[in-house]
Amino acid sequence: MKKNAAELALRWLRRDLNHLTDVEQRVLKSTLERTALSRDPLRKSPGDIPIGVRLADSIARIGGSWSFIVSFLVFLAIWVLTNTLLLGAESFDPYPFIFLNLMLSMLAALQAPVIMMSQNRQAEHDRIDAAHDYEVNLKAEIEIMALHEKLDELRHQEIVAMREEIREIAAEIARLHAGAADGAPGA
C-alpha cells in the first residue's frame, strides 16, 4: 500500500509522499481506504461546550438582536419619562441622567468583551470548518481524478477491443474476397 500511496501522491498531487502536508496525507489515506472525511459540524452536544462559552454565545445572540435593541430603547424611554415627567422633583435620576449613564457604561464594559469572546470562538470554529472543507474538497478532486483515470482506462480497453474486432473483420473480409476470387468462373 505504501508504494501505491507514493505512486498516487505523485500522480494526483504532483509531490512525493514525504513532502505532503498532514492534511494531504490524511486525505490520500482516506481515499485509498475508501473512508469518508465529512462530518456533521453540529454533532457536538451542549455538554461538550463549557458553560462560560455557552453563556457568551447566548449574550451575544441576545445583545445582537433587534428585539434587544427595541426593548432597550423602550426601557430608556420609560426611564427618561419616569424621571422627568412622572416623578418630577422627586426623581431618583434627574436630568442629565447620571445614574443611567453609569449603568449604560457598565453594561457596555461587560457586554463588549463577552461578545468578543463569542466572536473569537465562532472565528475559531469557522477556521476549523474551512480546514475541513479543504480536506473534503481535496478528496473530492482526487476521487474525480481517479474516476477520470478509470474512465480513460475503460475507453482505452474499448478502443483496443474495437481495433481487434476491426482487424478480425478485415481479415474475414479479405479471406472471403480471396475465396470469391479463387472460385470465380472464368478465372
Secondary structure, DSSP 8 states (H G I E B T S, - for coil): -HHHHHHHIIIIISS-GGGS-HHHHHHHHHHHHT------TT-S-GGGS-HHHHHHHHHHHHHTSHHHHHHHHHHHHHHHHIIIIISGGG-SS-TTTHHHHHHHHHHHHHHHHHHHHHHHHHHHHHHHHHHHHHHHHHHHHHHHHHHHHHHHHHHHHHHHHHHHHHHHHHHHHHHHHHHHHHT-TT-
